[in-house]
């Protein structure tokens, strides 16, 4: 089964980054930055953004056949988990670490069995800024460990963005990377884009 030339990106609002169907379909974040850089370097791929505001891993599972399996992308990149953490933190509709792992595993199992796509996982993150989000850190670390286990299980590409952002915060401060502890500034998106491009070029 031959893969398409599509580079698929999916996840929540961080990936979505204000994309609009028929207008700005790649959004204003790291996906768009990656696309511009690939065009500049004359790579012939079609970049597709399927990130959606508010999405959790359960939502990705619901749409996975349509969004990923049917198009058999060249690569699929997943960044998901912040909404699960915020819901746990705020006591709403809880998806714990075990459920998060199980649903994420469904995505990766189906992708590995039904497509030829190479997979790149970006670990979830939350900045402890503003201060109230510091109490959410244990939840995000649970998810990070789950995603790292899955990356090993499926031999995926992997971006250790939490530690990369931690180093960037020491140099540039929180306000240069995030607007609210979850969403990113343009500079924060550029960091993800740079790390993704390094990981992508190292896969092949």
MARLUM-905719 format. One line per 8 residues: number of its first residue (from 1); their letters; for each residue x, y, z of N, C-alpha, C, O. Coordinates in Angstrom, 2 decimals. Example, Ala and Ser with C-alpha at 12.3 -4.5 7.8 and 13.67 -1.06 7.14 Angstrom:
1	as	13.19,-5.69,7.80,12.30,-4.50,7.80,13.20,-3.30,7.80,14.24,-3.32,8.46  12.85,-2.25,7.08,13.67,-1.06,7.14,12.90,0.03,7.87,13.41,1.14,8.04
This chain:
1	xxxxxxxx	0.85,-1.19,0.00,0.00,0.00,0.00,0.88,1.24,0.00,1.66,1.47,0.93  0.77,2.04,-1.04,1.60,3.24,-1.17,0.98,4.39,-0.40,-0.23,4.63,-0.48  1.81,5.10,0.35,1.31,6.24,1.11,1.14,7.44,0.19,1.72,7.50,-0.89  0.33,8.41,0.63,0.17,9.66,-0.08,1.36,10.57,0.24,2.26,10.18,0.98  1.34,11.77,-0.31,2.39,12.74,0.01,1.94,13.69,1.11,2.51,14.77,1.28  0.91,13.28,1.87,0.33,14.16,2.89,1.08,14.06,4.21,1.38,12.97,4.70  1.39,15.22,4.76,1.92,15.31,6.13,0.75,15.77,7.00,0.36,16.93,6.95  0.22,14.87,7.77,-0.98,15.12,8.57,-0.61,15.54,9.99,0.22,14.90,10.64
9	xxxxxxxx	-1.22,16.62,10.45,-1.05,17.09,11.82,-2.42,17.11,12.48,-3.39,17.60,11.90  -2.50,16.58,13.69,-3.78,16.56,14.37,-3.60,16.73,15.87,-2.53,16.51,16.42  -4.69,17.14,16.52,-4.64,17.38,17.95,-5.72,18.36,18.36,-6.83,18.35,17.83  -5.40,19.21,19.32,-6.37,20.15,19.88,-6.11,21.56,19.38,-5.59,21.74,18.27  -6.46,22.56,20.18,-6.36,23.96,19.73,-4.93,24.41,19.49,-4.70,25.34,18.72  -3.96,23.77,20.13,-2.57,24.15,19.92,-2.16,23.86,18.47,-1.46,24.66,17.85  -2.62,22.74,17.94,-2.37,22.40,16.54,-3.30,23.18,15.63,-2.87,23.68,14.59  -4.56,23.30,16.02,-5.54,24.04,15.22,-5.08,25.47,14.95,-5.04,25.90,13.80
17	xxxxxxxx	-4.74,26.18,16.00,-4.19,27.54,15.91,-5.03,28.43,15.00,-4.50,29.09,14.10  -6.34,28.44,15.24,-7.27,29.32,14.52,-7.42,28.99,13.04,-7.71,29.88,12.24  -7.24,27.75,12.67,-7.46,27.40,11.26,-8.94,27.53,10.93,-9.80,27.35,11.79  -9.22,27.85,9.68,-10.59,27.99,9.20,-10.72,27.28,7.86,-9.93,27.52,6.94  -11.73,26.42,7.75,-11.96,25.70,6.49,-12.22,26.69,5.37,-13.05,27.59,5.50  -11.52,26.51,4.26,-11.71,27.37,3.10,-11.00,28.70,3.17,-11.00,29.46,2.20  -10.38,28.99,4.31,-9.68,30.28,4.44,-8.23,30.01,4.81,-7.37,29.87,3.93  -7.97,29.95,6.10,-6.61,29.68,6.56,-6.58,28.25,7.10,-6.63,28.05,8.31
25	xxxxxxxx	-6.50,27.27,6.21,-6.70,25.88,6.60,-5.55,25.29,7.40,-5.71,24.23,8.00  -4.41,25.94,7.41,-3.27,25.43,8.18,-3.15,26.11,9.54,-2.32,25.72,10.36  -3.97,27.14,9.77,-3.88,27.85,11.03,-2.74,28.84,11.05,-2.09,29.10,10.04  -2.49,29.40,12.25,-1.48,30.43,12.41,-0.32,29.97,13.28,0.48,30.78,13.75  -0.22,28.65,13.49,0.78,28.14,14.41,1.87,27.32,13.77,2.29,27.59,12.64  2.34,26.31,14.50,3.51,25.55,14.07,3.30,24.79,12.77,4.25,24.59,12.01  2.06,24.38,12.50,1.80,23.65,11.24,2.05,24.56,10.04,2.67,24.15,9.06  1.57,25.78,10.13,1.78,26.73,9.04,3.26,27.07,8.88,3.76,27.20,7.76
33	xxxxxxxx	3.97,27.22,9.99,5.41,27.52,9.95,6.15,26.38,9.28,7.05,26.61,8.46  5.80,25.15,9.61,6.42,23.98,8.99,6.17,23.98,7.49,7.08,23.75,6.70  4.92,24.23,7.11,4.59,24.26,5.68,5.42,25.29,4.92,5.94,25.00,3.84  5.56,26.49,5.49,6.33,27.54,4.83,7.80,27.14,4.69,8.43,27.41,3.66  8.34,26.50,5.70,9.74,26.09,5.65,9.94,24.97,4.63,10.92,24.98,3.89  9.03,24.01,4.58,9.14,22.93,3.60,9.04,23.47,2.18,9.74,22.99,1.28  8.17,24.44,1.97,8.07,25.06,0.64,9.36,25.79,0.29,9.84,25.72,-0.84  9.92,26.48,1.27,11.17,27.22,1.03,12.29,26.27,0.64,13.13,26.59,-0.20
41	xxxxxxxx	12.29,25.08,1.26,13.33,24.09,0.95,12.94,23.19,-0.22,13.65,22.24,-0.56  11.79,23.52,-0.85,11.33,22.83,-2.07,10.98,21.35,-1.87,11.12,20.54,-2.78  10.51,21.02,-0.64,9.93,19.69,-0.42,8.54,19.65,-1.05,7.80,20.63,-0.96  8.19,18.54,-1.67,6.89,18.45,-2.36,5.92,17.60,-1.55,5.60,16.47,-1.92  5.48,18.16,-0.45,4.48,17.50,0.38,3.25,18.39,0.50,3.33,19.61,0.34  2.12,17.77,0.77,0.91,18.51,1.08,0.69,18.45,2.58,0.49,17.37,3.13  0.73,19.60,3.23,0.54,19.67,4.68,-0.95,19.84,4.97,-1.62,20.69,4.38  -1.46,19.01,5.89,-2.88,19.03,6.25,-3.00,19.18,7.76,-2.36,18.44,8.52
49	xxxxxxxx	-3.82,20.12,8.19,-4.06,20.36,9.62,-5.46,19.91,9.97,-6.44,20.41,9.41  -5.58,18.96,10.90,-6.88,18.49,11.38,-7.06,18.76,12.88,-7.95,18.18,13.51  -6.23,19.63,13.44,-6.41,19.99,14.84,-7.73,20.71,15.06,-8.16,21.49,14.21  -8.37,20.47,16.20,-9.67,21.09,16.51,-9.69,21.59,17.96,-9.23,20.90,18.87  -10.22,22.78,18.13,-10.35,23.34,19.47,-11.12,22.39,20.38,-12.16,21.85,20.00  -10.60,22.19,21.57,-11.30,21.39,22.57,-11.16,19.89,22.43,-11.69,19.15,23.26  -10.46,19.42,21.40,-10.37,17.98,21.17,-9.56,17.28,22.26,-8.60,17.82,22.81  -10.01,16.06,22.54,-9.29,15.14,23.40,-9.00,13.87,22.61,-9.46,13.73,21.47
57	xxxxxxxx	-8.27,12.97,23.19,-7.88,11.77,22.45,-9.11,10.96,22.04,-9.08,10.29,21.01  -10.17,11.01,22.82,-11.40,10.31,22.45,-11.99,10.88,21.16,-12.57,10.13,20.36  -11.86,12.18,20.95,-12.35,12.79,19.72,-11.52,12.36,18.52,-12.05,12.13,17.44  -10.21,12.26,18.71,-9.37,11.78,17.62,-9.78,10.38,17.20,-9.82,10.07,16.01  -10.07,9.53,18.17,-10.48,8.15,17.87,-11.75,8.15,17.02,-11.88,7.36,16.09  -12.69,9.02,17.35,-13.97,9.06,16.62,-13.78,9.40,15.14,-14.50,8.89,14.28  -12.82,10.26,14.85,-12.64,10.73,13.48,-11.43,10.11,12.78,-11.09,10.52,11.66  -10.78,9.13,13.42,-9.50,8.64,12.91,-9.60,7.97,11.55,-8.72,8.14,10.70
65	xxxxxxxx	-10.66,7.21,11.33,-10.83,6.53,10.04,-10.88,7.55,8.91,-10.22,7.37,7.88  -11.65,8.60,9.10,-11.81,9.62,8.06,-10.59,10.52,7.94,-10.12,10.81,6.83  -10.06,10.95,9.08,-8.99,11.95,9.07,-7.62,11.36,8.76,-6.75,12.05,8.23  -7.41,10.08,9.09,-6.07,9.50,8.94,-6.05,8.24,8.08,-5.35,8.19,7.07  -6.80,7.24,8.46,-6.68,5.92,7.82,-6.97,6.01,6.33,-6.21,5.46,5.52  -8.04,6.68,5.96,-8.44,6.72,4.54,-7.42,7.42,3.65,-7.27,7.07,2.48  -6.71,8.40,4.20,-5.76,9.14,3.35,-4.36,8.53,3.39,-3.51,8.91,2.58  -4.10,7.60,4.31,-2.79,6.94,4.40,-1.65,7.95,4.24,-0.90,7.90,3.26
73	xxxxxxxx	-1.51,8.87,5.20,-0.54,9.95,5.03,0.91,9.45,5.04,1.20,8.35,5.50  1.79,10.28,4.53,3.22,9.98,4.57,3.71,10.00,6.01,4.43,9.10,6.45  3.31,11.03,6.73,3.54,11.07,8.18,2.27,11.56,8.86,1.49,12.31,8.28  2.07,11.13,10.10,1.02,11.68,10.94,1.66,12.12,12.25,2.37,11.36,12.90  1.38,13.36,12.62,1.92,13.95,13.85,0.78,14.23,14.80,-0.22,14.85,14.42  0.93,13.78,16.05,-0.14,13.93,17.04,0.38,14.72,18.25,1.44,14.42,18.80  -0.40,15.72,18.63,-0.18,16.46,19.88,-1.53,16.58,20.57,-2.38,17.36,20.14  -1.73,15.81,21.63,-3.04,15.78,22.30,-2.84,15.53,23.79,-1.92,14.83,24.20
81	xxxxxxxx	-3.72,16.12,24.61,-3.66,15.82,26.04,-3.98,16.97,26.97,-4.32,16.74,28.13  -3.87,18.20,26.50,-4.05,19.32,27.42,-5.49,19.43,27.90,-5.72,19.81,29.05  -6.46,19.11,27.06,-7.86,19.23,27.50,-8.23,18.16,28.51,-9.04,18.40,29.41  -7.63,16.98,28.36,-7.83,15.94,29.38,-7.33,16.43,30.74,-7.98,16.24,31.76  -6.17,17.05,30.73,-5.58,17.53,31.98,-6.41,18.66,32.58,-6.66,18.68,33.78  -6.83,19.60,31.76,-7.64,20.71,32.27,-8.95,20.22,32.85,-9.41,20.73,33.87  -9.56,19.22,32.20,-10.80,18.67,32.74,-10.58,17.98,34.08,-11.39,18.13,35.00  -9.49,17.22,34.21,-9.17,16.58,35.49,-8.88,17.63,36.56,-9.34,17.52,37.70
89	xxxxxxxx	-8.12,18.62,36.18,-7.72,19.69,37.09,-8.94,20.45,37.63,-8.98,20.87,38.78  -9.94,20.61,36.76,-11.13,21.37,37.12,-12.29,20.47,37.56,-13.39,20.96,37.83  -12.05,19.14,37.63,-13.05,18.22,38.14,-14.19,17.91,37.20,-15.29,17.59,37.64  -13.94,18.01,35.87,-14.99,17.76,34.88,-14.64,16.57,34.00,-13.49,16.44,33.58  -15.60,15.70,33.73,-15.51,14.67,32.68,-14.10,14.07,32.60,-13.39,14.28,31.62  -13.73,13.32,33.60,-12.35,12.91,33.78,-11.95,11.76,32.85,-12.62,10.73,32.79  -10.84,11.96,32.14,-10.15,10.89,31.43,-8.80,10.74,32.12,-7.93,11.59,31.97  -8.62,9.65,32.88,-7.38,9.51,33.64,-6.26,8.94,32.77,-6.44,8.70,31.58
97	xxxxxxxx	-5.11,8.73,33.40,-3.94,8.28,32.65,-4.20,6.96,31.92,-3.81,6.81,30.76  -4.86,6.02,32.58,-5.11,4.72,31.97,-5.99,4.84,30.74,-5.70,4.23,29.70  -7.06,5.62,30.84,-7.96,5.80,29.70,-7.26,6.56,28.58,-7.42,6.23,27.40  -6.50,7.57,28.95,-5.73,8.33,27.96,-4.80,7.40,27.19,-4.74,7.46,25.96  -4.08,6.55,27.89,-3.18,5.59,27.26,-3.95,4.65,26.33,-3.53,4.40,25.20  -5.07,4.13,26.81,-5.83,3.14,26.04,-6.37,3.73,24.73,-6.29,3.10,23.68  -6.92,4.94,24.81,-7.45,5.57,23.60,-6.32,5.94,22.63,-6.44,5.75,21.42  -5.23,6.45,23.17,-4.08,6.80,22.33,-3.53,5.54,21.66,-3.13,5.58,20.49
105	xxxxxxxx	-3.52,4.45,22.39,-3.05,3.18,21.84,-3.90,2.73,20.65,-3.39,2.17,19.69  -5.20,2.98,20.73,-6.09,2.65,19.61,-5.65,3.39,18.35,-5.57,2.80,17.27  -5.37,4.68,18.48,-4.93,5.47,17.33,-3.68,4.89,16.70,-3.61,4.70,15.49  -2.70,4.60,17.53,-1.41,4.15,17.01,-1.49,2.73,16.47,-0.84,2.41,15.47  -2.27,1.89,17.11,-2.43,0.51,16.62,-3.08,0.52,15.24,-2.61,-0.16,14.32  -4.16,1.28,15.09,-4.84,1.34,13.80,-3.94,1.94,12.73,-3.94,1.49,11.59  -3.19,2.96,13.09,-2.30,3.59,12.12,-1.21,2.63,11.67,-0.90,2.56,10.48  -0.63,1.90,12.61,0.45,0.98,12.26,-0.05,-0.21,11.46,0.68,-0.76,10.64
113	xxxxxxxx	-1.29,-0.62,11.71,-1.83,-1.80,11.03,-2.49,-1.49,9.68,-2.49,-2.34,8.79  -3.04,-0.28,9.54,-3.84,0.03,8.36,-3.22,1.05,7.42,-3.78,1.32,6.36  -2.08,1.62,7.78,-1.42,2.59,6.91,0.08,2.30,6.86,0.59,1.45,7.60  0.75,3.01,5.99,2.22,2.94,5.94,2.85,4.21,6.51,4.04,4.45,6.33  2.04,5.02,7.18,2.51,6.32,7.67,3.59,6.17,8.73,3.53,5.27,9.57  4.57,7.06,8.69,5.49,7.22,9.80,4.81,8.12,10.82,4.12,9.08,10.45  5.01,7.82,12.09,4.31,8.54,13.16,5.30,9.38,13.95,6.39,8.93,14.30  4.91,10.62,14.22,5.68,11.50,15.10,4.76,11.95,16.23,3.68,12.50,15.98
121	xxxxxxxx	5.18,11.72,17.46,4.40,12.14,18.62,5.08,13.34,19.28,6.29,13.35,19.50  4.27,14.33,19.60,4.73,15.48,20.38,4.10,15.34,21.76,2.88,15.28,21.88  4.92,15.30,22.79,4.35,15.10,24.12,3.55,16.33,24.55,3.89,17.46,24.18  2.48,16.12,25.33,1.66,17.24,25.79,2.42,18.08,26.81,3.40,17.64,27.41  1.94,19.30,27.00,2.62,20.22,27.92,1.61,21.21,28.49,0.60,21.52,27.87  1.93,21.71,29.68,1.26,22.87,30.27,2.34,23.64,31.03,3.13,23.05,31.77  2.37,24.92,30.84,3.30,25.75,31.59,2.72,26.05,32.97,1.51,26.26,33.09  3.55,26.08,34.02,3.05,26.47,35.35,2.92,27.99,35.45,3.44,28.62,36.38
129	xxxxxxxx	2.21,28.56,34.49,2.05,30.01,34.37,0.76,30.29,33.62,0.63,29.89,32.46  -0.21,30.96,34.24,-0.15,31.55,35.58,-0.03,30.49,36.68,-0.14,29.29,36.43  0.20,30.96,37.89,0.56,30.09,39.00,-0.44,28.99,39.26,-0.06,27.90,39.69  -1.73,29.25,39.02,-2.76,28.23,39.32,-2.53,26.95,38.52,-2.96,25.88,38.95  -1.85,27.04,37.37,-1.61,25.86,36.55,-0.46,25.00,37.07,-0.24,23.90,36.58  0.26,25.50,38.07,1.33,24.68,38.66,0.75,23.39,39.25,1.42,22.36,39.23  -0.48,23.45,39.77,-1.10,22.26,40.37,-1.51,21.23,39.32,-1.83,20.09,39.66  -1.49,21.61,38.05,-1.83,20.67,36.98,-0.62,19.88,36.50,-0.76,18.95,35.71
137	xxxxxxxx	0.56,20.25,36.97,1.77,19.60,36.48,1.81,18.08,36.72,2.24,17.36,35.82  1.38,17.57,37.86,1.40,16.11,38.03,0.58,15.38,36.98,0.95,14.29,36.54  -0.54,15.98,36.56,-1.39,15.34,35.55,-0.70,15.30,34.19,-0.76,14.30,33.48  -0.04,16.41,33.83,0.61,16.44,32.52,1.79,15.47,32.49,2.07,14.87,31.45  2.49,15.32,33.61,3.61,14.37,33.64,3.13,12.93,33.50,3.81,12.10,32.89  1.96,12.62,34.05,1.38,11.29,33.85,1.17,11.03,32.36,1.49,9.95,31.86  0.64,12.01,31.67,0.40,11.87,30.24,1.70,11.75,29.46,1.81,10.94,28.54  2.67,12.55,29.82,3.96,12.50,29.13,4.55,11.09,29.22,5.04,10.55,28.22
145	xxxxxxxx	4.50,10.50,30.40,5.03,9.14,30.57,4.25,8.14,29.72,4.83,7.21,29.16  2.93,8.33,29.63,2.10,7.44,28.80,2.50,7.56,27.34,2.63,6.54,26.65  2.71,8.78,26.86,3.06,8.98,25.45,4.46,8.43,25.16,4.70,7.87,24.10  5.36,8.60,26.11,6.71,8.04,25.91,6.66,6.51,25.83,7.36,5.91,25.01  5.83,5.89,26.66,5.68,4.43,26.59,5.14,4.01,25.23,5.59,3.02,24.65  4.17,4.75,24.72,3.58,4.42,23.42,4.56,4.65,22.29,4.59,3.89,21.32  5.37,5.69,22.41,6.38,5.94,21.37,7.37,4.79,21.27,7.77,4.40,20.18  7.74,4.26,22.43,8.64,3.10,22.42,7.95,1.87,21.85,8.55,1.12,21.08
153	xxxxxxxx	6.71,1.67,22.23,5.96,0.49,21.78,5.81,0.47,20.26,5.92,-0.59,19.64  5.57,1.64,19.66,5.31,1.70,18.23,6.51,2.25,17.42,6.40,2.46,16.21  7.61,2.50,18.10,8.84,2.95,17.43,8.59,4.22,16.60,8.95,4.29,15.43  7.98,5.19,17.23,7.63,6.42,16.53,8.75,7.46,16.66,9.66,7.32,17.47  8.64,8.49,15.84,9.42,9.68,16.10,8.86,10.36,17.34,7.70,10.16,17.69  9.68,11.16,18.02,9.23,11.72,19.28,9.88,13.08,19.52,11.07,13.26,19.27  9.09,14.02,20.01,9.59,15.35,20.34,9.40,15.60,21.83,8.27,15.67,22.32  10.52,15.74,22.54,10.51,15.96,23.99,10.27,17.45,24.27,11.14,18.14,24.80
161	xxxxxxxx	9.09,17.91,23.93,8.86,19.36,23.95,8.81,19.93,25.36,9.13,21.10,25.56  8.40,19.13,26.35,8.32,19.67,27.71,9.68,20.13,28.20,9.80,21.22,28.76  10.71,19.32,28.02,12.05,19.71,28.46,12.63,20.83,27.58,13.39,21.67,28.06  12.27,20.82,26.31,12.73,21.88,25.40,12.13,23.22,25.82,12.83,24.24,25.86  10.85,23.22,26.14,10.21,24.45,26.62,10.76,24.87,27.98,10.92,26.07,28.24  11.06,23.91,28.85,11.61,24.25,30.16,12.93,25.02,30.02,13.18,25.98,30.74  13.76,24.58,29.08,15.02,25.29,28.84,14.77,26.67,28.23,15.44,27.64,28.58  13.80,26.75,27.33,13.50,28.04,26.69,12.97,29.05,27.70,13.26,30.24,27.61
169	xxxxxxxx	12.17,28.56,28.67,11.64,29.45,29.70,12.77,30.10,30.50,12.70,31.28,30.83  13.80,29.32,30.81,14.93,29.86,31.57,15.61,31.01,30.82,16.12,31.94,31.43  15.60,30.92,29.52,16.28,31.93,28.71,15.38,33.10,28.33,15.82,34.25,28.31  14.11,32.80,28.03,13.23,33.83,27.47,12.06,34.22,28.37,11.43,35.26,28.14  11.75,33.42,29.38,10.61,33.71,30.24,9.31,33.17,29.68,9.20,32.91,28.49  8.33,32.99,30.57,7.05,32.40,30.17,6.32,33.23,29.12,5.78,32.69,28.16  6.32,34.55,29.30,5.48,35.40,28.45,5.92,35.38,26.99,5.12,35.70,26.11  7.14,35.02,26.72,7.60,34.93,25.34,7.19,33.62,24.67,7.29,33.49,23.45
177	xxxxxxxx	6.74,32.64,25.46,6.39,31.35,24.91,4.89,31.06,24.92,4.37,30.41,24.01  4.19,31.53,25.94,2.78,31.16,26.09,1.92,32.37,26.44,2.37,33.29,27.11  0.69,32.34,25.96,-0.24,33.43,26.24,-1.03,33.19,27.52,-1.46,34.14,28.18  -1.22,31.90,27.88,-2.09,31.60,29.01,-1.69,30.32,29.76,-2.45,29.81,30.57  -0.50,29.80,29.48,-0.06,28.56,30.09,-0.34,27.34,29.25,0.22,26.27,29.50  -1.22,27.48,28.25,-1.60,26.37,27.37,-1.27,26.71,25.92,-0.58,25.96,25.23  -1.79,27.84,25.46,-1.59,28.24,24.07,-0.27,28.99,23.90,0.28,29.55,24.85  0.22,28.98,22.67,1.57,29.45,22.42,1.60,30.79,21.70,0.70,31.13,20.94
185	xxxxxxxx	2.65,31.54,21.97,2.96,32.71,21.16,3.54,32.24,19.83,3.80,31.05,19.64  3.74,33.17,18.93,4.38,32.82,17.66,5.76,32.21,17.91,6.15,31.27,17.22  6.47,32.74,18.88,7.79,32.21,19.21,7.69,30.77,19.72,8.51,29.92,19.37  6.70,30.50,20.56,6.49,29.13,21.03,6.18,28.18,19.90,6.69,27.06,19.88  5.36,28.61,18.97,5.06,27.77,17.80,6.32,27.54,16.95,6.51,26.46,16.41  7.16,28.55,16.84,8.40,28.39,16.07,9.30,27.32,16.68,9.97,26.58,15.96  9.32,27.24,17.99,10.13,26.22,18.66,9.63,24.83,18.29,10.42,23.95,17.96  8.31,24.61,18.35,7.78,23.30,17.96,8.11,23.01,16.50,8.54,21.91,16.17
193	xxxxxxxx	7.93,24.00,15.63,8.21,23.79,14.21,9.66,23.40,13.97,9.93,22.49,13.19  10.58,24.06,14.64,12.00,23.74,14.48,12.30,22.32,14.94,13.04,21.59,14.29  11.72,21.94,16.07,11.97,20.59,16.59,11.33,19.53,15.69,11.90,18.46,15.49  10.15,19.83,15.16,9.50,18.88,14.26,10.33,18.69,12.99,10.52,17.56,12.54  10.82,19.76,12.42,11.61,19.65,11.19,12.87,18.83,11.41,13.27,18.05,10.54  13.49,18.98,12.56,14.67,18.16,12.87,14.29,16.69,12.99,14.99,15.82,12.48  13.18,16.42,13.66,12.73,15.03,13.84,12.33,14.43,12.49,12.69,13.29,12.20  11.61,15.17,11.70,11.15,14.68,10.40,12.33,14.34,9.49,12.35,13.28,8.86
201	xxxx	13.30,15.21,9.43,14.45,14.98,8.56,15.31,13.82,9.06,16.03,13.20,8.28  15.24,13.54,10.33,16.01,12.43,10.89,15.34,11.08,10.74,15.97,10.05,10.97  14.07,11.08,10.34,13.33,9.82,10.23,13.66,9.05,8.95,13.50,7.83,8.89  14.13,9.78,7.92,14.24,9.15,6.61,15.66,9.14,6.09,15.91,8.64,4.99
